[in-house]
Amino acid sequence: MAGRERFETVPYNEIIGSEGDTMKLKGKVALITGSSRGLGREFAVGFAKEGADVVINGRGLEKANSVAEEIKNLGVRSIAIAADVASSSEVNKMAEDVLRAFGRIDILVNNAGVNPFILEAEKIKEEGWDQVIDVNLKGVFLCCQAVGRKMIEQGGGKIINISSAVGFLGEQGFLPYSVSKAGVMMLTRVLAYEWSKYHITVNAIAPGFIAGGMNTPILNKEMLVSGLTQQVPLKRLGKPEEIVQVALFLASEEASYVNGTTLVVDGGMTGYRSVGFIDLIAETMRKRG
């Protein structure tokens, strides 16, 4: 189809450009789910600063439009699309809308996710389990499938799935979230195995405790944050921009031989046995008196 070219490895001197242009993603089109706020918005801004045209996605159009306008001010193109990633019809329509607007999809970042409760397993209701799995795992599959079909047609692309360190460790009170993020890692491996022949690379990022995104509501709880940081060998929470930089690497030609893997960005936390989150909350409350 017109405007769709096969992906090929690009020599380094062509990546940086003959006049010193160091933008990693110039001319690429990136679809980032759940990008109307939080870490997804950080991905959108970071990708735009590297020259990518960015599609903003969220459930509501108002916030998505606001971020899209912010992205346009960085000198690239951007549109907003409201879609529920757990709905196959909405996801398929989103992929078609992106193709209609830009002619291709070079990069997909599956960032949309939820963790609406912290409950022990015996207290989780079926609808709560379904909500987390539908968005965090089924939603990633649906977006990979819809966009992957387009990438197969155009001759390649890059998919980045956002998992979590708890997908390796498990965590008290986070059973469905942990299971969903472990599933994202395996989905990533299998898709990379199946789609490499189409010049599509599929990788995942597993962040640890990050000072932003879903963790924003607890950042003002000093004792809890202190307890969390003590579980990290670097003794601090990660910064959103540190996750963005890893995503930019995976989206660029610098990662042309990275495929089917999950990059853990957690300050070393997964290498050590940690205190469970529910136990940590109980200890924090006990110290407060």
C-alpha positions as CSV (number, residue, x, y, z in Angstrom):
1,M,0.0,0.0,0.0
2,A,1.1,3.6,-0.7
3,G,3.2,5.1,2.0
4,R,4.1,1.8,3.7
5,E,7.6,0.7,3.4
6,R,9.5,-2.4,4.7
7,F,11.5,-1.8,7.9
8,E,15.2,-2.4,7.5
9,T,18.2,-2.0,9.7
10,V,19.5,1.6,9.3
11,P,23.3,2.3,9.6
12,Y,24.2,4.6,12.5
13,N,25.3,7.5,10.3
14,E,21.9,7.5,8.7
15,I,20.2,7.4,12.1
16,I,21.9,10.6,13.2
17,G,21.6,12.3,9.9
18,S,24.1,14.0,7.7
19,E,23.5,17.4,9.5
20,G,23.7,16.1,13.0
21,D,19.9,15.4,13.4
22,T,19.9,13.2,16.5
23,M,16.1,12.7,16.8
24,K,15.6,9.0,17.3
25,L,12.0,8.8,16.0
26,K,11.8,11.5,13.4
27,G,9.1,10.7,10.9
28,K,7.7,7.7,12.9
29,V,4.1,7.4,14.0
30,A,3.5,6.2,17.5
31,L,0.2,5.0,19.1
32,I,0.4,5.1,22.9
33,T,-2.6,3.7,24.8
34,G,-3.6,5.3,28.1
35,S,-1.6,8.4,27.2
36,S,-4.1,11.0,28.4
37,R,-2.4,11.1,31.8
38,G,0.3,9.7,34.0
39,L,3.1,7.6,32.6
40,G,1.4,7.4,29.2
41,R,1.5,11.2,28.9
42,E,5.2,11.1,29.8
43,F,5.7,8.6,27.0
44,A,3.8,10.8,24.5
45,V,5.9,13.9,25.4
46,G,9.1,12.0,25.3
47,F,8.4,10.4,21.9
48,A,7.3,13.7,20.5
49,K,10.5,15.4,21.6
50,E,12.3,12.7,19.6
51,G,10.4,13.6,16.5
52,A,7.5,11.1,16.4
53,D,4.0,12.0,15.5
54,V,1.9,10.7,18.4
55,V,-1.6,9.3,18.7
56,I,-3.1,10.0,22.2
57,N,-5.5,7.5,23.6
58,G,-7.7,7.5,26.6
59,R,-11.3,6.5,27.5
60,G,-12.3,10.2,27.5
61,L,-11.7,12.5,24.6
62,E,-11.4,15.8,26.6
63,K,-8.2,14.8,28.4
64,A,-6.8,13.1,25.3
65,N,-7.4,16.2,23.2
66,S,-5.6,18.4,25.8
67,V,-2.5,16.2,25.7
68,A,-2.7,16.1,21.8
69,E,-2.6,19.9,21.8
70,E,0.4,19.9,24.1
71,I,2.2,17.4,21.7
72,K,1.5,19.6,18.7
73,N,3.2,22.5,20.5
74,L,6.4,20.4,20.3
75,G,6.4,20.6,16.5
76,V,4.9,17.2,15.6
77,R,1.5,16.0,14.5
78,S,-0.9,14.5,17.0
79,I,-4.5,13.4,17.2
80,A,-6.6,12.1,20.1
81,I,-8.7,8.9,20.0
82,A,-11.1,7.8,22.7
83,A,-11.2,4.0,22.9
84,D,-11.6,1.3,25.6
85,V,-8.7,-1.1,25.0
86,A,-10.8,-3.9,26.4
87,S,-13.3,-3.6,23.5
88,S,-12.2,-5.3,20.3
89,S,-14.5,-3.1,18.2
90,E,-13.2,0.1,19.7
91,V,-9.6,-1.1,19.3
92,N,-10.1,-2.1,15.7
93,K,-11.7,1.3,14.9
94,M,-8.8,3.1,16.7
95,A,-6.2,1.3,14.5
96,E,-8.2,2.2,11.3
97,D,-8.5,5.8,12.5
98,V,-4.7,6.1,13.0
99,L,-4.1,4.6,9.6
100,R,-6.6,7.0,8.0
101,A,-4.9,10.0,9.6
102,F,-1.2,9.0,9.2
103,G,-1.0,6.2,6.7
104,R,0.9,3.8,9.0
105,I,1.7,2.8,12.6
106,D,5.4,2.4,13.3
107,I,5.3,2.1,17.0
108,L,2.7,0.8,19.5
109,V,3.2,1.4,23.2
110,N,0.6,-0.6,25.2
111,N,0.6,1.5,28.4
112,A,-3.1,1.4,29.4
113,G,-3.6,-0.4,32.7
114,V,-5.6,-0.4,35.9
115,N,-5.1,-1.5,39.5
116,P,-8.4,-0.3,41.2
117,F,-8.0,-2.1,44.5
118,I,-5.6,-3.7,47.0
119,L,-7.3,-6.8,48.4
120,E,-6.3,-10.2,49.6
121,A,-7.3,-13.1,47.3
122,E,-10.3,-14.3,49.4
123,K,-11.9,-10.8,49.2
124,I,-11.6,-10.2,45.4
125,K,-14.9,-10.2,43.6
126,E,-15.3,-11.8,40.1
127,E,-16.1,-8.4,38.5
128,G,-12.9,-6.9,40.1
129,W,-10.8,-9.7,38.7
130,D,-12.4,-9.4,35.2
131,Q,-11.8,-5.6,35.2
132,V,-8.1,-5.9,35.8
133,I,-7.5,-8.8,33.4
134,D,-9.7,-7.3,30.7
135,V,-7.7,-4.0,30.6
136,N,-4.2,-5.1,31.5
137,L,-4.0,-8.4,29.6
138,K,-6.8,-8.7,27.1
139,G,-6.5,-5.1,26.2
140,V,-2.8,-5.5,25.4
141,F,-3.6,-8.6,23.2
142,L,-6.4,-6.7,21.3
143,C,-4.2,-3.7,20.6
144,C,-1.2,-5.9,19.6
145,Q,-3.5,-7.9,17.3
146,A,-5.2,-4.9,15.6
147,V,-2.0,-2.9,15.2
148,G,0.1,-6.0,14.4
149,R,-2.1,-6.8,11.4
150,K,-1.4,-3.3,10.1
151,M,2.3,-3.7,10.8
152,I,2.4,-7.0,8.9
153,E,0.8,-5.3,5.9
154,Q,3.3,-2.4,6.0
155,G,6.4,-4.5,6.4
156,G,7.3,-4.1,10.1
157,G,7.1,-2.1,13.3
158,K,7.9,-2.0,17.0
159,I,5.6,-3.0,19.8
160,I,6.4,-2.1,23.5
161,N,4.2,-3.6,26.2
162,I,4.3,-2.1,29.7
163,S,4.4,-4.9,32.3
164,S,5.6,-4.5,35.9
165,A,8.2,-5.9,38.3
166,V,5.3,-7.5,40.2
167,G,4.8,-9.7,37.2
168,F,8.1,-11.4,38.3
169,L,7.7,-11.1,42.1
170,G,4.0,-11.2,42.8
171,E,2.7,-8.9,45.5
172,Q,0.3,-9.1,48.4
173,G,-3.0,-7.5,47.6
174,F,-2.2,-7.3,43.9
175,L,-3.2,-10.8,42.7
176,P,-5.0,-10.0,39.5
177,Y,-2.6,-7.1,38.7
178,S,0.4,-9.4,39.2
179,V,-1.1,-12.2,37.1
180,S,-2.0,-9.7,34.3
181,K,1.5,-8.3,34.2
182,A,3.1,-11.8,34.1
183,G,0.7,-12.6,31.3
184,V,1.9,-9.5,29.4
185,M,5.5,-10.8,29.6
186,M,4.5,-14.2,28.1
187,L,2.3,-12.5,25.4
188,T,5.4,-10.5,24.5
189,R,7.6,-13.5,24.1
190,V,5.1,-15.5,22.0
191,L,4.3,-12.5,19.7
192,A,8.0,-11.8,19.1
193,Y,8.4,-15.5,18.2
194,E,5.5,-15.4,15.7
195,W,6.0,-11.9,14.2
196,S,9.7,-11.7,13.8
197,K,9.3,-13.0,10.3
198,Y,7.3,-9.9,9.5
199,H,10.1,-7.6,10.8
200,I,8.1,-6.7,13.9
201,T,9.9,-6.6,17.2
202,V,7.9,-7.0,20.4
203,N,9.4,-6.2,23.8
204,A,8.2,-5.3,27.3
205,I,9.3,-3.0,30.1
206,A,8.8,-4.0,33.8
207,P,9.0,-0.9,35.9
208,G,9.4,-1.1,39.7
209,F,8.2,1.6,42.1
210,I,7.9,4.8,40.1
211,A,7.2,8.2,41.5
212,G,4.3,8.9,39.2
213,G,1.5,7.2,37.3
214,M,-0.5,4.8,39.4
215,N,1.7,5.5,42.4
216,T,0.9,9.3,42.5
217,P,-1.9,8.9,45.2
218,I,0.6,7.5,47.8
219,L,3.5,9.9,47.1
220,N,2.4,12.2,50.0
221,K,2.4,9.3,52.5
222,E,6.0,9.8,53.7
223,M,6.3,6.7,55.9
224,L,4.9,4.4,53.2
225,V,7.2,5.8,50.5
226,S,10.1,5.5,52.9
227,G,9.2,1.8,53.4
228,L,9.0,1.2,49.7
229,T,12.3,2.8,49.0
230,Q,14.0,0.6,51.6
231,Q,13.0,-2.4,49.4
232,V,15.0,-0.9,46.5
233,P,18.8,-1.3,46.5
234,L,19.2,2.2,45.1
235,K,17.1,3.5,48.0
236,R,14.8,5.7,45.9
237,L,11.7,5.5,43.7
238,G,12.2,5.5,39.9
239,K,11.5,8.6,37.9
240,P,9.0,8.5,35.0
241,E,11.6,9.9,32.6
242,E,13.8,6.8,33.4
243,I,11.1,4.6,32.0
244,V,10.5,6.8,29.1
245,Q,14.2,6.6,28.1
246,V,14.0,2.8,28.0
247,A,10.9,3.0,25.8
248,L,12.7,5.4,23.5
249,F,15.5,2.9,23.2
250,L,13.2,0.0,22.3
251,A,11.3,2.2,19.8
252,S,14.5,3.2,18.0
253,E,16.8,1.5,15.6
254,E,19.4,1.3,18.4
255,A,17.3,-1.7,19.7
256,S,17.1,-3.4,16.3
257,Y,18.4,-6.7,17.7
258,V,16.4,-6.6,21.0
259,N,13.3,-8.8,20.6
260,G,11.0,-10.9,22.8
261,T,12.5,-9.7,26.1
262,T,11.3,-7.8,29.2
263,L,13.6,-5.0,30.4
264,V,13.4,-4.7,34.2
265,V,13.7,-1.1,35.4
266,D,13.4,-1.3,39.1
267,G,16.6,-0.1,40.8
268,G,17.5,-3.8,41.5
269,M,14.4,-4.7,43.5
270,T,13.6,-8.0,41.8
271,G,17.0,-9.3,42.8
272,Y,16.0,-9.4,46.5
273,R,13.2,-10.7,48.6
274,S,10.9,-7.8,49.5
275,V,8.4,-7.1,52.3
276,G,4.9,-7.7,51.1
277,F,2.8,-4.5,50.4
278,I,0.1,-5.4,52.9
279,D,2.7,-6.2,55.5
280,L,4.4,-2.9,54.8
281,I,1.1,-1.0,55.2
282,A,0.5,-2.8,58.5
283,E,4.0,-1.9,59.7
284,T,3.6,1.7,58.6
285,M,0.3,2.0,60.6
286,R,1.9,0.4,63.6
287,K,4.7,2.9,63.6
288,R,2.2,5.8,63.3
289,G,0.8,4.6,66.6
